[in-house]
Every structure is written in structure tokens, then in C-alpha cells.
């Protein structure tokens, strides 16, 4: 009988296999997968017990995984530094995120109240922060976020 893996061993295996995967795909794809995981975490982590979550811009209730809820970026997703910083990614409805171009005025008011003006200004100072993440950094963050997502999935079940 082989012993069951400890959580640490499972995590180490997950890190190793994701790193292997990321080494075989484009950097852009690896970053994209990491962004998507953070966007999922942004949506699910703020969902109520019934799966509903408020758009941080217009305060409308949407279902976290219903397709009408995006992980919206305050600093545009294309800016590679803050693109995978949780402070920059929040649940937004499709109307605000897509049709209203991010609804940034309302987004800004929400952030000012939520994180405070000092941190908001620090975030806004990163508008040109382009960063090439190492694959190890991407994997480290993504594995941690996937773990959090698993906890939230259990919470909502
Ligand atoms: Zn909205």
C-alpha cells in the first residue's frame, strides 16, 4: 500500500506539473491562464451563499459563474504588472465591464471606499507597469489561487 500524499506533496506535484505545462505553451497562454484563475477567484470569493455577487460598479446582483459576471480589471488587463494583482481585479457585470468600457468612474469610487485613496493611488501609479513574470511566479500564484477557489466552491455547495 502506498501512503496517501500529504497536502504539501499534492501541492508540490501540482506546482511541478503546471510548471511543466507552462514550459510547453506560449508565455502569453501561461499568463492568460493565470489571469483567468485570478478572475475566477475575484468572482467566487465575493459570492454570497446563493451564488450571487454584486457588480462593484453598478451594484447589480449577478451569478458568479452565470456568464453575466466578469472578473473586471481597473487597470486594463493588458498592463502586465497589475494584471495579476488581486487588488486590481473585481467582480463586474457584463454591462459595466464590456458595454460601458469598464465603467471606470464607478469602479474608482468603489475602490476609493474599499481600499482607500492611498492604495488606490498606488495602484493608479502602475498604469505603465509592464512586467515579464517568471513561469515560477505565475505557477506559484495560480496554484495558491486554485486552492482558494476550491475552498470557495466547498463553501457554496
Ligand atoms: Zn455593473
Backbone and ligand atoms as CSV (ligand in chain L), in Angstrom:
chain,resi,resn,atom,element,x,y,z
A,1,UNK,N,N,0.849,-1.211,0.000
A,1,UNK,CA,C,0.000,0.000,0.000
A,1,UNK,C,C,0.881,1.257,0.000
A,2,UNK,N,N,0.603,2.134,-0.899
A,2,UNK,CA,C,1.320,3.408,-0.863
A,2,UNK,C,C,0.571,4.362,0.063
A,3,UNK,N,N,1.354,5.140,0.736
A,3,UNK,CA,C,0.735,6.089,1.659
A,3,UNK,C,C,0.066,7.216,0.872
A,4,UNK,N,N,-1.094,7.700,1.353
A,4,UNK,CA,C,-1.704,8.846,0.666
A,4,UNK,C,C,-0.793,10.066,0.770
A,5,UNK,N,N,-0.842,10.904,-0.245
A,5,UNK,CA,C,0.022,12.084,-0.261
A,5,UNK,C,C,-0.435,13.105,0.771
A,6,UNK,N,N,0.518,13.761,1.378
A,6,UNK,CA,C,0.179,14.865,2.276
A,6,UNK,C,C,-0.245,16.059,1.413
A,7,UNK,N,N,-0.960,17.016,2.004
A,7,UNK,CA,C,-1.334,18.214,1.234
A,7,UNK,C,C,-0.108,18.906,0.624
A,8,UNK,N,N,1.024,18.874,1.348
A,8,UNK,CA,C,2.235,19.518,0.837
A,8,UNK,C,C,2.752,18.796,-0.407
A,9,UNK,N,N,2.703,17.455,-0.349
A,9,UNK,CA,C,3.158,16.677,-1.512
A,9,UNK,C,C,2.245,16.910,-2.715
A,10,UNK,N,N,0.939,16.957,-2.448
A,10,UNK,CA,C,-0.016,17.205,-3.528
A,10,UNK,C,C,0.258,18.547,-4.189
A,11,UNK,N,N,0.525,19.533,-3.316
A,11,UNK,CA,C,0.773,20.874,-3.824
A,11,UNK,C,C,2.066,20.902,-4.657
A,12,UNK,N,N,3.098,20.229,-4.146
A,12,UNK,CA,C,4.376,20.187,-4.865
A,12,UNK,C,C,4.200,19.513,-6.229
A,13,UNK,N,N,3.395,18.450,-6.268
A,13,UNK,CA,C,3.126,17.772,-7.547
A,13,UNK,C,C,2.390,18.688,-8.514
A,14,UNK,N,N,1.419,19.430,-7.956
A,14,UNK,CA,C,0.640,20.330,-8.796
A,14,UNK,C,C,1.539,21.431,-9.375
A,15,UNK,N,N,2.421,21.971,-8.515
A,15,UNK,CA,C,3.358,23.004,-8.968
A,15,UNK,C,C,4.248,22.451,-10.082
A,16,UNK,N,N,4.783,21.242,-9.864
A,16,UNK,CA,C,5.700,20.646,-10.843
A,16,UNK,C,C,4.995,20.404,-12.181
A,17,UNK,N,N,3.769,19.880,-12.136
A,17,UNK,CA,C,3.120,19.558,-13.405
A,17,UNK,C,C,2.648,20.817,-14.127
A,18,UNK,N,N,2.247,21.837,-13.363
A,18,UNK,CA,C,1.846,23.086,-14.021
A,18,UNK,C,C,3.057,23.791,-14.633
A,19,UNK,N,N,4.167,23.722,-13.940
A,19,UNK,CA,C,5.396,24.316,-14.465
A,19,UNK,C,C,5.781,23.634,-15.776
A,20,UNK,N,N,5.661,22.314,-15.788
A,20,UNK,CA,C,5.947,21.534,-16.992
A,20,UNK,C,C,5.010,21.965,-18.136
A,21,UNK,N,N,3.733,22.121,-17.799
A,21,UNK,CA,C,2.750,22.553,-18.802
A,21,UNK,C,C,3.124,23.942,-19.340
A,22,UNK,N,N,3.428,24.881,-18.431
A,22,UNK,CA,C,3.721,26.262,-18.827
A,22,UNK,C,C,4.992,26.353,-19.685
A,23,UNK,N,N,5.919,25.419,-19.462
A,23,UNK,CA,C,7.148,25.434,-20.256
A,23,UNK,C,C,6.886,25.021,-21.699
A,24,UNK,N,N,5.756,24.358,-21.921
A,24,UNK,CA,C,5.458,23.855,-23.262
A,24,UNK,C,C,4.434,24.690,-24.003
A,25,UNK,N,N,3.944,25.744,-23.415
A,25,UNK,CA,C,2.984,26.609,-24.115
A,25,UNK,C,C,3.579,28.014,-24.208
A,26,UNK,N,N,2.956,28.854,-25.038
A,26,UNK,CA,C,3.406,30.246,-25.168
A,26,UNK,C,C,3.360,30.941,-23.817
A,27,UNK,N,N,4.263,31.894,-23.633
A,27,UNK,CA,C,4.215,32.692,-22.408
A,27,UNK,C,C,2.844,33.375,-22.273
A,28,UNK,N,N,2.336,33.902,-23.393
A,28,UNK,CA,C,1.042,34.589,-23.362
A,28,UNK,C,C,-0.084,33.692,-22.883
A,29,UNK,N,N,-0.014,32.437,-23.281
A,29,UNK,CA,C,-1.048,31.488,-22.842
A,29,UNK,C,C,-0.931,31.204,-21.348
A,30,UNK,N,N,0.295,31.079,-20.880
A,30,UNK,CA,C,0.517,30.820,-19.455
A,30,UNK,C,C,0.015,32.006,-18.624
A,31,UNK,N,N,0.320,33.212,-19.108
A,31,UNK,CA,C,-0.171,34.401,-18.403
A,31,UNK,C,C,-1.706,34.442,-18.458
A,32,UNK,N,N,-2.259,34.101,-19.615
A,32,UNK,CA,C,-3.721,34.097,-19.774
A,32,UNK,C,C,-4.406,33.146,-18.807
A,33,UNK,N,N,-3.839,31.969,-18.632
A,33,UNK,CA,C,-4.426,31.005,-17.697
A,33,UNK,C,C,-4.364,31.544,-16.273
A,34,UNK,N,N,-3.254,32.195,-15.947
A,34,UNK,CA,C,-3.096,32.757,-14.608
A,34,UNK,C,C,-4.094,33.888,-14.392
A,35,UNK,N,N,-4.265,34.736,-15.415
A,35,UNK,CA,C,-5.256,35.825,-15.324
A,35,UNK,C,C,-6.653,35.253,-15.102
A,36,UNK,N,N,-6.992,34.231,-15.864
A,36,UNK,CA,C,-8.335,33.645,-15.775
A,36,UNK,C,C,-8.613,33.089,-14.380
A,37,UNK,N,N,-7.590,32.473,-13.795
A,37,UNK,CA,C,-7.763,31.916,-12.452
A,37,UNK,C,C,-8.006,33.036,-11.441
A,38,UNK,N,N,-7.269,34.125,-11.568
A,38,UNK,CA,C,-7.493,35.248,-10.649
A,38,UNK,C,C,-8.885,35.849,-10.869
A,39,UNK,N,N,-9.310,35.932,-12.123
A,39,UNK,CA,C,-10.646,36.469,-12.400
A,39,UNK,C,C,-11.729,35.583,-11.772
A,40,UNK,N,N,-11.512,34.275,-11.840
A,40,UNK,CA,C,-12.465,33.358,-11.221
A,40,UNK,C,C,-12.492,33.558,-9.703
A,41,UNK,N,N,-11.309,33.703,-9.123
A,41,UNK,CA,C,-11.235,33.915,-7.675
A,41,UNK,C,C,-11.926,35.231,-7.289
A,42,UNK,N,N,-11.723,36.272,-8.098
A,42,UNK,CA,C,-12.355,37.562,-7.805
A,42,UNK,C,C,-13.872,37.418,-7.758
A,43,UNK,N,N,-14.418,36.593,-8.659
A,43,UNK,CA,C,-15.875,36.421,-8.710
A,43,UNK,C,C,-16.372,35.545,-7.566
A,44,UNK,N,N,-15.741,34.382,-7.406
A,44,UNK,CA,C,-16.285,33.418,-6.436
A,44,UNK,C,C,-16.036,33.853,-4.993
A,45,UNK,N,N,-14.920,34.536,-4.746
A,45,UNK,CA,C,-14.590,34.861,-3.360
A,45,UNK,C,C,-15.561,35.876,-2.773
A,46,UNK,N,N,-16.244,36.633,-3.628
A,46,UNK,CA,C,-17.183,37.638,-3.122
A,46,UNK,C,C,-18.637,37.229,-3.302
A,47,UNK,N,N,-18.838,35.974,-3.719
A,47,UNK,CA,C,-20.203,35.492,-3.941
A,47,UNK,C,C,-20.884,35.181,-2.611
A,48,UNK,N,N,-22.172,35.496,-2.538
A,48,UNK,CA,C,-22.989,35.137,-1.384
A,48,UNK,C,C,-23.297,33.645,-1.419
A,49,UNK,N,N,-23.887,33.155,-0.332
A,49,UNK,CA,C,-24.170,31.722,-0.216
A,49,UNK,C,C,-25.027,31.206,-1.375
A,50,UNK,N,N,-25.873,32.075,-1.941
A,50,UNK,CA,C,-26.729,31.637,-3.057
A,50,UNK,C,C,-26.038,31.807,-4.410
A,51,UNK,N,N,-24.776,32.160,-4.403
A,51,UNK,CA,C,-24.030,32.273,-5.658
A,51,UNK,C,C,-24.122,33.640,-6.309
A,52,UNK,N,N,-24.852,34.553,-5.686
A,52,UNK,CA,C,-24.957,35.883,-6.285
A,52,UNK,C,C,-23.809,36.773,-5.811
A,53,UNK,N,N,-23.442,37.703,-6.660
A,53,UNK,CA,C,-22.348,38.608,-6.318
A,53,UNK,C,C,-22.672,39.979,-6.896
A,54,UNK,N,N,-22.281,41.037,-6.203
A,54,UNK,CA,C,-22.583,42.374,-6.693
A,54,UNK,C,C,-21.502,42.873,-7.639
A,55,UNK,N,N,-21.946,43.491,-8.738
A,55,UNK,CA,C,-21.028,44.215,-9.610
A,55,UNK,C,C,-20.508,45.395,-8.789
A,56,UNK,N,N,-19.182,45.562,-8.724
A,56,UNK,CA,C,-18.648,46.624,-7.870
A,56,UNK,C,C,-18.909,48.013,-8.458
A,57,UNK,N,N,-19.292,48.076,-9.733
A,57,UNK,CA,C,-19.549,49.378,-10.369
A,57,UNK,C,C,-21.002,49.816,-10.204
A,58,UNK,N,N,-21.953,48.952,-10.569
A,58,UNK,CA,C,-23.367,49.379,-10.574
A,58,UNK,C,C,-24.169,48.727,-9.464
A,59,UNK,N,N,-23.532,47.798,-8.722
A,59,UNK,CA,C,-24.146,47.158,-7.556
A,59,UNK,C,C,-25.250,46.168,-7.930
A,60,UNK,N,N,-25.377,45.860,-9.225
A,60,UNK,CA,C,-26.359,44.860,-9.648
A,60,UNK,C,C,-25.907,43.479,-9.173
A,61,UNK,N,N,-26.895,42.630,-8.809
A,61,UNK,CA,C,-26.574,41.252,-8.423
A,61,UNK,C,C,-26.517,40.368,-9.659
A,62,UNK,N,N,-25.441,39.633,-9.793
A,62,UNK,CA,C,-25.320,38.661,-10.879
A,62,UNK,C,C,-24.827,37.347,-10.276
A,63,UNK,N,N,-24.949,36.270,-11.027
A,63,UNK,CA,C,-24.490,34.969,-10.532
A,63,UNK,C,C,-23.011,34.815,-10.882
A,64,UNK,N,N,-22.218,34.427,-9.910
A,64,UNK,CA,C,-20.755,34.481,-10.071
A,64,UNK,C,C,-20.265,33.689,-11.276
A,65,UNK,N,N,-20.969,32.562,-11.600
A,65,UNK,CA,C,-20.500,31.741,-12.721
A,65,UNK,C,C,-21.539,31.675,-13.841
A,66,UNK,N,N,-22.410,32.687,-13.876
A,66,UNK,CA,C,-23.520,32.654,-14.820
A,66,UNK,C,C,-23.222,33.271,-16.175
A,67,UNK,N,N,-22.006,33.707,-16.416
A,67,UNK,CA,C,-21.681,34.290,-17.706
A,67,UNK,C,C,-21.955,35.782,-17.761
A,68,UNK,N,N,-22.730,36.264,-16.800
A,68,UNK,CA,C,-23.043,37.695,-16.756
A,68,UNK,C,C,-22.118,38.427,-15.784
A,69,UNK,N,N,-21.194,37.675,-15.221
A,69,UNK,CA,C,-20.266,38.228,-14.241
A,69,UNK,C,C,-18.844,38.038,-14.753
A,70,UNK,N,N,-18.135,39.126,-14.856
A,70,UNK,CA,C,-16.731,39.073,-15.282
A,70,UNK,C,C,-15.818,39.378,-14.099
A,71,UNK,N,N,-14.561,38.962,-14.225
A,71,UNK,CA,C,-13.528,39.484,-13.336
A,71,UNK,C,C,-13.002,40.735,-14.026
A,72,UNK,N,N,-13.426,41.901,-13.560
A,72,UNK,CA,C,-13.097,43.147,-14.253
A,72,UNK,C,C,-11.809,43.763,-13.723
A,73,UNK,N,N,-10.995,44.261,-14.642
A,73,UNK,CA,C,-9.737,44.909,-14.251
A,73,UNK,C,C,-9.924,46.413,-14.187
A,74,UNK,N,N,-9.415,47.045,-13.132
A,74,UNK,CA,C,-9.443,48.511,-13.065
A,74,UNK,C,C,-8.363,49.075,-13.990
A,75,UNK,N,N,-7.104,48.719,-13.752
A,75,UNK,CA,C,-6.051,48.992,-14.743
A,75,UNK,C,C,-6.221,47.916,-15.816
A,76,UNK,N,N,-6.243,48.292,-17.096
A,76,UNK,CA,C,-6.569,47.311,-18.136
A,76,UNK,C,C,-5.728,46.029,-18.057
A,77,UNK,N,N,-6.375,44.961,-18.446
A,77,UNK,CA,C,-5.762,43.632,-18.359
A,77,UNK,C,C,-4.429,43.544,-19.101
A,78,UNK,N,N,-4.286,44.341,-20.147
A,78,UNK,CA,C,-3.081,44.292,-20.988
A,78,UNK,C,C,-1.838,44.794,-20.257
A,79,UNK,N,N,-2.019,45.539,-19.176
A,79,UNK,CA,C,-0.862,46.042,-18.416
A,79,UNK,C,C,-0.390,44.892,-17.519
A,80,UNK,N,N,0.770,44.343,-17.885
A,80,UNK,CA,C,1.143,43.030,-17.352
A,80,UNK,C,C,1.572,43.015,-15.876
A,81,UNK,N,N,1.848,44.178,-15.292
A,81,UNK,CA,C,2.193,44.184,-13.867
A,81,UNK,C,C,0.966,43.953,-13.004
A,82,UNK,N,N,0.062,44.930,-12.990
A,82,UNK,CA,C,-1.119,44.787,-12.124
A,82,UNK,C,C,-2.153,43.783,-12.636
A,83,UNK,N,N,-1.941,43.231,-13.813
A,83,UNK,CA,C,-2.960,42.336,-14.368
A,83,UNK,C,C,-3.206,41.113,-13.498
A,84,UNK,N,N,-2.197,40.688,-12.750
A,84,UNK,CA,C,-2.427,39.541,-11.862
A,84,UNK,C,C,-2.229,39.939,-10.397
A,85,UNK,N,N,-2.597,41.183,-10.086
A,85,UNK,CA,C,-2.618,41.621,-8.691
A,85,UNK,C,C,-4.078,41.627,-8.229
A,86,UNK,N,N,-4.394,40.857,-7.189
A,86,UNK,CA,C,-5.798,40.769,-6.749
A,86,UNK,C,C,-6.435,42.133,-6.455
A,87,UNK,N,N,-5.654,43.113,-6.118
A,87,UNK,CA,C,-6.228,44.415,-5.794
A,87,UNK,C,C,-6.811,45.090,-7.044
A,88,UNK,N,N,-6.449,44.589,-8.212
A,88,UNK,CA,C,-6.875,45.192,-9.479
A,88,UNK,C,C,-8.027,44.446,-10.144
A,89,UNK,N,N,-8.480,43.354,-9.566
A,89,UNK,CA,C,-9.470,42.503,-10.245
A,89,UNK,C,C,-10.678,42.267,-9.334
A,90,UNK,N,N,-11.857,42.651,-9.823
A,90,UNK,CA,C,-13.075,42.624,-9.009
A,90,UNK,C,C,-14.254,42.152,-9.848
A,91,UNK,N,N,-15.311,41.660,-9.178
A,91,UNK,CA,C,-16.464,41.222,-9.955
A,91,UNK,C,C,-17.199,42.403,-10.603
A,92,UNK,N,N,-17.438,42.272,-11.892
A,92,UNK,CA,C,-18.170,43.302,-12.638
A,92,UNK,C,C,-19.195,42.622,-13.529
A,93,UNK,N,N,-20.348,43.260,-13.711
A,93,UNK,CA,C,-21.336,42.705,-14.629
A,93,UNK,C,C,-20.875,42.970,-16.067
A,94,UNK,N,N,-21.427,42.209,-16.981
A,94,UNK,CA,C,-21.042,42.339,-18.395
A,94,UNK,C,C,-21.340,43.741,-18.909
A,95,UNK,N,N,-22.480,44.304,-18.506
A,95,UNK,CA,C,-22.843,45.650,-18.982
A,95,UNK,C,C,-21.737,46.647,-18.638
A,96,UNK,N,N,-21.316,46.657,-17.392
A,96,UNK,CA,C,-20.269,47.610,-16.982
A,96,UNK,C,C,-18.931,47.269,-17.623
A,97,UNK,N,N,-18.567,45.993,-17.571
A,97,UNK,CA,C,-17.217,45.618,-17.992
A,97,UNK,C,C,-17.033,45.712,-19.499
A,98,UNK,N,N,-18.073,45.327,-20.236
A,98,UNK,CA,C,-17.908,45.249,-21.681
A,98,UNK,C,C,-18.515,46.466,-22.376
A,99,UNK,N,N,-19.798,46.723,-22.098
A,99,UNK,CA,C,-20.511,47.748,-22.867
A,99,UNK,C,C,-20.222,49.150,-22.353
A,100,UNK,N,N,-19.884,49.290,-21.101
A,100,UNK,CA,C,-19.557,50.622,-20.567
A,100,UNK,C,C,-18.040,50.797,-20.416
A,101,UNK,N,N,-17.292,49.958,-21.099
A,101,UNK,CA,C,-15.827,50.097,-21.127
A,101,UNK,C,C,-15.170,49.999,-19.758
A,102,UNK,N,N,-15.783,49.248,-18.855
A,102,UNK,CA,C,-15.202,49.084,-17.528
A,102,UNK,C,C,-15.897,49.952,-16.472
A,103,UNK,N,N,-16.738,50.890,-16.946
A,103,UNK,CA,C,-17.458,51.791,-16.022
A,103,UNK,C,C,-16.479,52.343,-14.969
A,104,UNK,N,N,-15.394,52.930,-15.443
A,104,UNK,CA,C,-14.249,53.211,-14.566
A,104,UNK,C,C,-14.500,54.286,-13.512
A,105,UNK,N,N,-15.399,55.225,-13.804
A,105,UNK,CA,C,-15.716,56.236,-12.790
A,105,UNK,C,C,-16.319,55.587,-11.552
A,106,UNK,N,N,-17.288,54.709,-11.797
A,106,UNK,CA,C,-17.927,53.993,-10.684
A,106,UNK,C,C,-16.951,53.016,-10.037
A,107,UNK,N,N,-16.145,52.383,-10.871
A,107,UNK,CA,C,-15.139,51.435,-10.371
A,107,UNK,C,C,-14.205,52.176,-9.406
A,108,UNK,N,N,-13.799,53.379,-9.808
A,108,UNK,CA,C,-12.869,54.161,-8.991
A,108,UNK,C,C,-13.490,54.527,-7.646
A,109,UNK,N,N,-14.772,54.918,-7.676
A,109,UNK,CA,C,-15.440,55.269,-6.410
A,109,UNK,C,C,-15.512,54.066,-5.480
A,110,UNK,N,N,-15.795,52.903,-6.079
A,110,UNK,CA,C,-15.829,51.683,-5.263
A,110,UNK,C,C,-14.463,51.430,-4.623
A,111,UNK,N,N,-13.404,51.521,-5.437
A,111,UNK,CA,C,-12.055,51.223,-4.916
A,111,UNK,C,C,-11.643,52.227,-3.838
A,112,UNK,N,N,-11.987,53.487,-4.041
A,112,UNK,CA,C,-11.637,54.503,-3.045
A,112,UNK,C,C,-12.240,54.136,-1.689
A,113,UNK,N,N,-13.494,53.658,-1.719
A,113,UNK,CA,C,-14.154,53.279,-0.471
A,113,UNK,C,C,-13.600,51.963,0.067
A,114,UNK,N,N,-13.307,51.044,-0.828
A,114,UNK,CA,C,-12.934,49.684,-0.420
A,114,UNK,C,C,-11.480,49.594,0.056
A,115,UNK,N,N,-10.558,50.178,-0.679
A,115,UNK,CA,C,-9.136,50.020,-0.338
A,115,UNK,C,C,-8.517,51.327,0.161
A,116,UNK,N,N,-9.237,52.424,0.029
A,116,UNK,CA,C,-8.725,53.717,0.492
A,116,UNK,C,C,-7.946,54.429,-0.604
A,117,UNK,N,N,-7.906,55.738,-0.487
A,117,UNK,CA,C,-7.321,56.579,-1.534
A,117,UNK,C,C,-5.821,56.334,-1.727
A,118,UNK,N,N,-5.125,56.060,-0.619
A,118,UNK,CA,C,-3.670,55.862,-0.723
A,118,UNK,C,C,-3.350,54.648,-1.589
A,119,UNK,N,N,-3.998,53.532,-1.278
A,119,UNK,CA,C,-3.727,52.314,-2.058
A,119,UNK,C,C,-4.244,52.447,-3.484
A,120,UNK,N,N,-5.352,53.172,-3.628
A,120,UNK,CA,C,-5.884,53.395,-4.982
A,120,UNK,C,C,-4.873,54.169,-5.824
A,121,UNK,N,N,-4.290,55.202,-5.231
A,121,UNK,CA,C,-3.308,55.998,-5.983
A,121,UNK,C,C,-2.052,55.201,-6.299
A,122,UNK,N,N,-1.667,54.335,-5.359
A,122,UNK,CA,C,-0.527,53.443,-5.640
A,122,UNK,C,C,-0.838,52.540,-6.834
A,123,UNK,N,N,-2.065,52.049,-6.857
A,123,UNK,CA,C,-2.478,51.197,-7.981
A,123,UNK,C,C,-2.473,51.999,-9.284
A,124,UNK,N,N,-3.014,53.206,-9.236
A,124,UNK,CA,C,-3.100,54.026,-10.447
A,124,UNK,C,C,-1.716,54.431,-10.965
A,125,UNK,N,N,-0.741,54.475,-10.077
A,125,UNK,CA,C,0.628,54.808,-10.492
A,125,UNK,C,C,1.252,53.671,-11.303
A,126,UNK,N,N,0.568,52.527,-11.355
A,126,UNK,CA,C,1.132,51.361,-12.053
A,126,UNK,C,C,0.557,51.184,-13.460
A,127,UNK,N,N,-0.010,52.259,-14.000
A,127,UNK,CA,C,-0.646,52.189,-15.316
A,127,UNK,C,C,0.298,51.780,-16.443
A,128,UNK,N,N,1.586,52.001,-16.248
A,128,UNK,CA,C,2.546,51.608,-17.291
A,128,UNK,C,C,3.494,50.517,-16.807
A,129,UNK,N,N,3.069,49.820,-15.777
A,129,UNK,CA,C,3.950,48.790,-15.223
A,129,UNK,C,C,3.842,47.488,-16.039
A,130,UNK,N,N,4.741,47.387,-17.005
A,130,UNK,CA,C,4.817,46.139,-17.765
A,130,UNK,C,C,5.848,45.256,-17.097
A,131,UNK,N,N,5.493,44.023,-16.932
A,131,UNK,CA,C,6.375,43.122,-16.200
A,131,UNK,C,C,6.360,41.770,-16.873
A,132,UNK,N,N,7.525,41.205,-17.033
A,132,UNK,CA,C,7.591,39.823,-17.523
A,132,UNK,C,C,7.734,38.921,-16.311
A,133,UNK,N,N,6.646,38.216,-16.003
A,133,UNK,CA,C,6.683,37.312,-14.858
A,133,UNK,C,C,7.473,36.067,-15.219
A,134,UNK,N,N,8.143,35.478,-14.231
A,134,UNK,CA,C,8.765,34.180,-14.496
A,134,UNK,C,C,7.661,33.121,-14.443
A,135,UNK,N,N,7.893,32.000,-15.090
A,135,UNK,CA,C,6.903,30.922,-15.062
A,135,UNK,C,C,6.688,30.446,-13.628
A,136,UNK,N,N,7.759,30.449,-12.843
A,136,UNK,CA,C,7.639,30.032,-11.439
A,136,UNK,C,C,6.696,30.954,-10.674
A,137,UNK,N,N,6.819,32.247,-10.942
A,137,UNK,CA,C,5.934,33.210,-10.267
A,137,UNK,C,C,4.471,32.974,-10.663
A,138,UNK,N,N,4.250,32.762,-11.951
A,138,UNK,CA,C,2.878,32.527,-12.413
A,138,UNK,C,C,2.304,31.276,-11.754
A,139,UNK,N,N,3.090,30.216,-11.744
A,139,UNK,CA,C,2.615,28.943,-11.193
A,139,UNK,C,C,2.339,29.079,-9.694
A,140,UNK,N,N,3.241,29.726,-8.993
A,140,UNK,CA,C,3.096,29.895,-7.546
A,140,UNK,C,C,1.771,30.593,-7.222
A,141,UNK,N,N,1.511,31.684,-7.922
A,141,UNK,CA,C,0.273,32.438,-7.692
A,141,UNK,C,C,-0.939,31.605,-8.088
A,142,UNK,N,N,-0.857,30.978,-9.271
A,142,UNK,CA,C,-2.047,30.280,-9.781
A,142,UNK,C,C,-2.423,29.105,-8.878
A,143,UNK,N,N,-1.425,28.358,-8.406
A,143,UNK,CA,C,-1.717,27.218,-7.534
A,143,UNK,C,C,-2.369,27.704,-6.233
A,144,UNK,N,N,-1.867,28.793,-5.676
A,144,UNK,CA,C,-2.450,29.330,-4.433
A,144,UNK,C,C,-3.894,29.769,-4.681
A,145,UNK,N,N,-4.134,30.419,-5.815
A,145,UNK,CA,C,-5.500,30.886,-6.105
A,145,UNK,C,C,-6.447,29.724,-6.355
A,146,UNK,N,N,-5.948,28.666,-7.021
A,146,UNK,CA,C,-6.795,27.494,-7.262
A,146,UNK,C,C,-7.212,26.855,-5.945
A,147,UNK,N,N,-6.289,26.878,-4.991
A,147,UNK,CA,C,-6.597,26.335,-3.673
A,147,UNK,C,C,-7.718,27.153,-3.014
A,148,UNK,N,N,-7.604,28.467,-3.104
A,148,UNK,CA,C,-8.653,29.325,-2.539
A,148,UNK,C,C,-9.988,29.086,-3.232
A,149,UNK,N,N,-9.946,28.922,-4.547
A,149,UNK,CA,C,-11.174,28.685,-5.304
A,149,UNK,C,C,-11.836,27.394,-4.836
A,150,UNK,N,N,-11.006,26.367,-4.596
A,150,UNK,CA,C,-11.560,25.096,-4.106
A,150,UNK,C,C,-12.299,25.298,-2.787
A,151,UNK,N,N,-11.737,26.079,-1.890
A,151,UNK,CA,C,-12.407,26.356,-0.612
A,151,UNK,C,C,-13.740,27.058,-0.847
A,152,UNK,N,N,-13.743,28.018,-1.752
A,152,UNK,CA,C,-14.986,28.745,-2.005
A,152,UNK,C,C,-16.035,27.858,-2.671
A,153,UNK,N,N,-15.591,26.954,-3.546
A,153,UNK,CA,C,-16.552,26.027,-4.168
A,153,UNK,C,C,-17.220,25.169,-3.084
A,154,UNK,N,N,-16.427,24.728,-2.107
A,154,UNK,CA,C,-16.993,23.942,-0.999
A,154,UNK,C,C,-17.974,24.796,-0.210
A,155,UNK,N,N,-17.585,26.040,0.044
A,155,UNK,CA,C,-18.434,26.953,0.816
A,155,UNK,C,C,-19.782,27.141,0.137
A,156,UNK,N,N,-19.805,27.187,-1.187
A,156,UNK,CA,C,-21.036,27.473,-1.915
A,156,UNK,C,C,-21.854,26.234,-2.202
A,157,UNK,N,N,-21.299,25.050,-1.882
A,157,UNK,CA,C,-22.054,23.823,-2.174
A,157,UNK,C,C,-23.060,23.459,-1.093
L,1,ZN,ZN,ZN,-22.359,46.608,-13.394
